[in-house]
Amino acid sequence: MEFYNRHEEIKRLKTALEASQPRLIVVYGRRRIGKTRMLQQVVKEGDIYFIADQRETKLQIASFARLVATKIESFDKVTYPDWEIFFRSINQRIKKGTTLFIDEFPYLVKNASELPSILQKLIDEKEKLNFHLVLSGSSQQMMQKMVIDHHSPLYGRANEIIKLTSMRPGWLKKALNCSYVEAVEEFSIWGGVPRYWEIRNDSASMEEAIKKQVFNIHGILHEEPMRLFLDDTRDTVQIHTLISIIATGANRLSEIASRIGKPTTQLSRPLQKIIELGYIKREIPYGVSKRNSKKTLYKVSEPFMLFYYRFIVPEKTTLELGYVDQVYKQIFEKQFSSHCADIWENMCRQALPNLFTNSLFKPGVRWWGNNTEREQMEIDIVANSSDDRELIIGEAKRSSTRNISAIIKELEKKAKTFPLVRNQRIILALFVKQNTLKETPDNVFIFTPEDVVKALS
């Protein structure tokens, strides 16, 4: 698949690597997010790119030496007893200004905990160092501990720290060459992970890809979450359990604690860890302080994870017995619309700042609570402008059968009874699969998947 996006990250990398003084650059992010493909865009002739694995240190050094020997003649003819001698030997013989890339750096550190301290000594001798060093890794927690944690030997040494995150839906549309409506549906399954897009592209349709690569026990992504968890923790069971509970509807801390059979006080740290890894998020109603834990909901934030824990985990036994077609037809087809609607809502919230360019708006959030008539009410999207003079109140409806005029009337009623309006200009926003109105009311903005996907490019 063609390489897409990452323009800002590549620009930062190239600028750093053009410096006359040696640079330390750290790149990290979850597996399959595109770190290796991105780094390959900046590798120059003469650079050295080593991908570590989980073998013992002695074997890793020998393997690394053989790679270096393709650039430095006979480098592998010597036995290097430890990493310090290895790197100092490279430094003595390497051409000044060369970049040394070490991919999956945490694998080396697992078997040689002294390695960060060795690199620290080399980096602190900048006047003697002849190469740039780029460290990359999929273990997010380990990379943070080795570089960002103030106790780490490499703390404060990095000239660039780049965390790769998921790509936006607009790039998925280009990668899959699909319509805007299809882009929303595809994104609700594969999310913003480029490697998933490649796997999807190997199949003729979304249905074929889901059945072959996710539902089938031999599929590349059938055990994907557990592989991801192993990068960052030994306690994969706890993460697996918590995400499974949240994905199936237990969103309050008390509900999660009840389902898992533990007091709420024992869940704060593991939930925070999963949030830091990017798999779940806290959701708090518009206008409520983040300190208000009673209102907090926990939601699965990554589309593929939500899809996996909604459709694969509950049907694991059935799928392992080979009933792939039956699960797809009886479970997935009946529930997919609801699943896609959740992802669509979140896309609409994220798109707001690019949809309203005359004022600076924050991304939208959901609101729920009692309205001014003391009735329970929920609003899909609420966002205020940076100057707090304007307030967007919006609804996201994925169904194409709903009467848009009726939805607008419902939205107007919600706006009138919304209790948090403070002398602000109200802007109504409606997000629909298809705009069937010939004329749009003056106070209403209507957006379709085309608008949202373009805004998220």
C-alpha positions in Angstrom: 0.0 0.0 0.0 1.2 3.5 -0.8 2.7 5.5 2.1 0.3 8.2 3.4 0.5 11.3 5.6 3.0 11.7 8.5 4.2 14.9 6.8 4.7 16.8 10.1 6.6 13.9 11.7 8.8 13.4 8.7 9.6 17.1 8.5 10.7 17.1 12.1 12.9 14.0 11.6 14.6 15.4 8.5 15.3 18.7 10.2 16.8 17.0 13.2 19.0 14.6 11.1 20.3 17.5 9.0 22.0 19.0 12.1 25.8 19.1 12.2 25.8 17.9 15.8 24.7 14.4 16.7 21.0 14.0 17.6 19.0 11.5 19.6 15.5 11.0 18.3 12.9 8.8 19.9 9.9 7.4 18.0 7.2 5.3 19.7 3.6 4.2 19.3 1.6 1.0 19.4 2.3 -1.9 17.1 1.2 -1.6 13.4 0.8 2.2 13.6 3.4 2.7 10.9 6.7 3.6 12.7 8.9 1.5 10.5 7.3 2.6 7.2 7.7 6.3 8.4 11.4 5.9 9.4 12.1 4.2 6.1 11.1 7.5 4.4 14.1 9.3 6.0 16.8 6.6 5.8 19.6 7.7 3.5 22.3 5.9 1.6 24.9 4.9 4.1 22.6 4.9 7.2 22.2 1.7 9.2 18.8 0.3 10.1 18.7 -2.5 12.6 15.4 -4.2 13.7 15.9 -5.9 17.1 14.3 -9.1 18.3 14.0 -11.0 21.5 17.1 -13.1 21.3 19.9 -13.1 23.9 22.3 -10.1 23.9 25.2 -12.1 22.4 23.2 -13.1 19.4 21.8 -9.6 19.0 25.2 -8.0 19.0 26.4 -10.6 16.4 23.4 -9.9 14.2 23.8 -6.1 14.5 27.6 -6.5 13.6 26.8 -8.3 10.4 24.4 -5.5 9.4 27.0 -2.9 10.2 29.5 -4.9 8.1 27.5 -4.1 5.0 28.5 -0.4 5.5 31.8 -0.8 7.4 34.0 -3.5 5.9 34.9 -6.5 8.1 33.1 -5.0 11.1 31.7 -8.5 11.9 35.1 -10.1 12.0 35.6 -9.1 15.6 33.7 -10.4 18.6 32.2 -7.7 20.7 31.8 -8.7 24.4 29.2 -6.1 25.3 27.2 -3.2 24.0 29.5 -0.4 25.1 32.5 -1.8 23.1 30.1 -2.5 20.2 28.9 1.1 20.0 32.3 2.6 20.6 33.7 0.5 17.8 31.0 1.8 15.5 31.7 5.3 16.5 35.4 5.0 15.7 34.8 3.7 12.2 31.5 5.2 11.0 31.3 8.1 8.7 30.4 11.3 10.5 26.8 12.3 10.1 25.5 8.8 9.5 22.3 7.8 11.2 21.9 4.7 13.2 18.3 3.4 13.5 17.4 0.9 16.1 13.9 -0.4 15.7 12.1 -2.2 18.6 14.8 -0.9 20.9 12.9 -2.2 24.1 13.8 -5.8 22.9 17.5 -5.0 23.4 16.9 -3.4 26.8 14.9 -6.4 28.1 18.1 -8.5 27.9 20.6 -5.7 28.7 19.2 -3.3 31.2 22.5 -1.4 31.2 22.1 -0.3 27.6 20.3 3.1 28.2 23.2 4.0 30.6 25.8 3.0 27.9 24.0 5.2 25.4 23.8 8.0 27.9 27.6 8.0 28.2 28.0 8.1 24.5 25.5 10.9 24.0 27.1 13.0 26.8 30.3 12.8 24.8 28.8 14.8 22.0 32.0 16.2 20.8 33.3 12.7 20.2 30.1 11.1 18.8 30.0 10.7 15.0 26.4 9.5 14.4 22.8 10.4 14.9 20.8 7.8 16.9 17.1 7.0 16.3 15.4 4.7 18.8 12.0 3.3 18.0 9.7 0.9 19.9 6.2 -0.5 20.1 6.3 -0.9 23.9 4.8 2.5 24.8 5.3 2.2 28.5 8.9 0.9 28.2 9.8 3.7 25.8 8.4 6.3 28.1 10.2 4.9 31.1 13.5 4.8 29.2 13.3 8.4 27.8 10.6 10.5 29.3 10.7 9.3 33.0 13.0 11.6 34.9 14.7 8.6 36.6 15.8 7.3 33.2 19.5 7.6 32.1 18.3 9.0 28.8 16.0 11.6 30.4 16.5 15.1 28.8 18.9 13.7 26.1 16.4 13.4 23.3 16.3 16.2 20.7 13.0 14.9 19.3 10.3 12.6 20.9 7.7 11.6 18.4 4.7 9.6 19.4 2.9 8.2 16.4 -0.9 8.1 16.9 -3.7 6.8 14.7 -4.3 8.3 11.3 -7.5 10.1 10.4 -10.4 8.8 8.4 -9.6 11.0 5.4 -6.4 9.0 4.8 -8.3 5.7 5.0 -10.6 6.9 2.2 -7.6 7.5 0.0 -6.0 4.2 1.0 -9.1 2.1 0.3 -10.4 4.3 -2.6 -13.9 4.1 -1.3 -16.9 6.5 -1.0 -17.3 8.9 2.0 -20.1 6.8 3.4 -18.0 3.6 3.0 -15.1 5.4 4.7 -17.1 5.9 7.8 -18.1 2.2 7.8 -14.6 1.0 7.2 -13.2 3.3 9.8 -15.6 1.9 12.4 -13.9 -1.4 11.9 -10.2 -0.7 11.1 -9.8 2.6 12.8 -6.7 4.7 12.0 -4.1 1.9 12.0 -2.3 1.7 8.6 -1.4 -1.9 8.8 -5.1 -2.8 9.3 -5.9 -0.9 6.1 -3.3 -3.0 4.2 -4.9 -6.2 5.5 -8.3 -4.9 4.5 -7.0 -4.0 1.0 -5.9 -7.6 0.5 -9.6 -8.6 0.3 -12.3 -7.7 -2.2 -14.8 -6.4 0.4 -15.1 -5.4 4.0 -17.2 -8.6 4.6 -14.5 -10.8 3.2 -11.8 -9.1 5.2 -13.7 -9.4 8.5 -14.5 -13.0 7.9 -11.0 -14.0 6.7 -8.7 -11.9 8.8 -10.7 -11.3 12.1 -13.5 -13.9 12.6 -11.5 -16.9 11.3 -9.2 -18.4 13.9 -6.3 -18.4 11.4 -6.8 -14.7 10.6 -4.0 -12.3 11.1 -6.1 -10.2 13.5 -8.0 -12.9 15.3 -5.8 -12.5 18.4 -4.7 -9.0 17.8 -5.5 -7.3 21.1 -3.6 -9.9 23.2 -0.5 -9.4 21.0 -0.7 -5.6 21.5 -1.1 -6.0 25.3 2.0 -8.2 25.5 4.1 -5.2 24.3 3.2 -3.2 27.4 2.3 -5.5 30.3 2.6 -9.0 31.7 -0.9 -8.8 33.1 -2.8 -9.1 29.8 -5.7 -10.9 31.6 -6.6 -7.7 33.5 -6.5 -5.4 30.5 -8.4 -7.9 28.4 -11.1 -8.3 31.2 -11.5 -4.5 31.8 -11.8 -3.6 28.1 -14.3 -6.5 27.6 -16.5 -5.3 30.4 -16.4 -1.6 29.2 -17.1 -2.6 25.6 -20.2 -4.5 26.5 -21.8 -1.6 28.4 -20.4 -1.3 31.9 -19.2 2.3 31.7 -19.3 3.6 35.3 -16.6 2.8 37.7 -19.1 1.2 40.1 -20.5 -1.0 37.3 -17.0 -2.1 36.2 -16.1 -2.9 39.8 -19.2 -4.9 40.3 -18.7 -6.9 37.2 -15.0 -7.7 37.9 -15.6 -8.3 41.6 -13.2 -5.8 43.0 -13.5 -2.6 45.0 -13.4 0.6 43.0 -10.2 1.7 44.8 -8.3 -1.1 43.1 -9.3 -0.1 39.6 -8.0 3.5 39.3 -4.4 2.6 38.4 -5.1 -0.2 35.9 -7.8 1.9 34.1 -5.4 4.9 34.0 -2.8 2.6 32.4 -5.2 1.5 29.7 -6.1 5.2 29.1 -2.4 6.0 28.6 -2.0 3.2 26.1 -4.9 4.7 24.1 -7.4 1.9 24.3 -10.0 3.5 26.5 -11.0 7.1 27.4 -12.9 8.9 30.1 -16.1 10.6 29.0 -17.4 13.5 31.1 -20.5 15.6 30.2 -20.0 19.0 28.7 -19.7 21.6 31.5 -18.8 19.1 34.2 -15.5 19.3 36.0 -13.0 16.5 35.3 -12.8 16.0 39.0 -16.4 14.9 39.2 -15.9 11.1 39.2 -19.6 10.4 39.7 -20.3 11.6 36.2 -17.4 9.9 34.5 -18.0 7.1 32.0 -15.3 4.8 30.6 -15.5 4.1 26.9 -13.4 2.1 24.4 -11.7 4.8 22.3 -10.1 2.8 19.5 -12.5 1.6 16.8 -10.9 -1.8 16.1 -10.8 -2.6 19.8 -14.5 -1.7 20.2 -15.4 -3.8 17.2 -13.3 -6.7 18.4 -14.7 -6.7 22.0 -18.3 -6.3 20.7 -18.2 -8.9 18.0 -15.4 -11.4 18.5 -14.9 -11.8 22.2 -18.6 -12.6 23.0 -18.6 -15.2 20.2 -15.1 -16.6 20.6 -16.3 -20.2 21.2 -18.7 -20.1 18.2 -16.0 -18.7 16.0 -13.5 -21.3 17.1 -16.0 -24.0 16.1 -15.9 -22.5 12.6 -19.3 -20.8 12.4 -17.9 -17.6 10.8 -20.7 -17.1 8.3 -23.4 -17.6 11.0 -21.8 -15.1 13.4 -21.4 -12.5 10.6 -25.0 -12.8 9.5 -26.8 -13.3 12.8 -24.6 -11.0 15.0 -22.6 -8.6 13.0 -25.1 -7.6 10.4 -27.8 -7.0 13.0 -25.6 -4.9 15.3 -23.2 -3.2 12.9 -25.4 -0.2 12.3 -25.5 0.6 16.1 -21.7 0.1 16.3 -21.0 2.3 13.3 -23.3 5.0 14.8 -21.1 5.2 17.9 -18.0 5.8 15.8 -19.8 8.2 13.5 -20.8 10.3 16.5 -17.2 10.5 17.7 -16.0 11.4 14.2 -18.5 14.3 14.1 -17.3 15.6 17.5 -13.7 15.5 16.3 -14.4 17.2 13.0 -16.1 20.4 14.5 -13.0 22.6 14.6 -12.5 22.1 10.9 -16.1 22.5 10.0 -16.6 25.9 11.6 -13.7 28.0 10.5 -15.0 31.4 11.2 -14.6 30.8 14.9 -12.2 28.6 16.8 -14.3 25.7 18.3 -13.1 23.0 20.6 -13.9 19.3 19.6 -17.4 18.5 20.7 -18.4 16.4 23.7 -21.6 14.7 24.7 -23.9 16.0 27.4 -26.5 14.2 29.5 -28.5 15.2 32.5 -31.7 17.1 33.5 -32.8 19.9 31.2 -34.5 23.1 32.4 -37.8 21.3 32.6 -36.2 18.7 34.8 -36.5 16.0 32.2 -33.7 13.6 31.4 -32.0 14.7 28.1 -29.0 13.7 26.1 -27.2 15.8 23.4 -24.7 14.1 21.0 -22.5 17.1 20.5 -21.9 20.3 22.4 -19.0 22.6 21.8 -18.2 26.2 22.7 -16.1 28.7 20.8 -12.7 29.8 22.4 -14.2 33.2 23.2 -17.3 31.5 24.7 -19.6 33.6 22.7 -21.0 30.8 20.5 -22.3 27.4 21.4 -22.8 24.5 19.0 -25.6 22.0 19.9 -25.7 19.1 17.5 -27.0 15.6 16.8 -25.4 12.8 14.8 -27.8 10.5 13.0 -26.5 7.8 10.8 -29.8 6.4 9.6 -30.9 7.7 6.2 -34.6 6.9 6.9 -35.2 9.6 9.6 -37.2 12.7 8.7 -34.6 15.5 8.8 -37.2 18.2 9.5 -38.4 16.3 12.5 -34.9 15.9 13.8 -34.3 19.6 13.5 -37.4 20.3 15.5 -36.2 17.9 18.2 -32.8 19.6 18.2 -34.4 23.1 18.5 -36.3 21.9 21.6 -33.2 20.5 23.1 -31.4 23.8 22.5 -34.2 25.7 24.3 -34.1 23.5 27.3 -30.3 23.0 27.5 -29.4 24.3 31.0 -25.8 25.5 30.3 -26.4 28.3 27.9 -24.8 31.6 29.0 -26.0 34.4 26.7 -24.3 32.7 23.8 -25.3 32.5 20.2 -26.7 29.0 19.6 -25.6 27.2 16.4 -27.5 24.0 15.5 -25.6 21.3 13.7 -27.0 18.1 12.3 -24.9 15.3 11.0 -26.7 12.9 8.7 -25.9 10.2 6.2 -27.7 12.1 3.4 -29.1 15.6 3.3 -32.6 15.3 1.7 -33.7 18.9 2.5 -34.1 21.2 -0.5 -33.7 24.3 1.8 -31.8 24.4 5.1 -33.1 26.7 7.9 -30.9 29.7 8.5 -29.9 28.7 12.0 -29.0 25.1 11.1 -25.9 23.6 9.6 -26.2 20.1 8.0 -23.1 18.0 7.4 -22.7 14.6 5.6 -20.0 12.0 5.7 -18.2 13.9 2.9 -17.9 17.0 5.1 -16.8 15.0 8.1 -14.3 12.8 6.4 -12.8 15.8 4.5 -12.5 17.7 7.9 -10.7 14.7 9.3 -8.0 14.5 6.6 
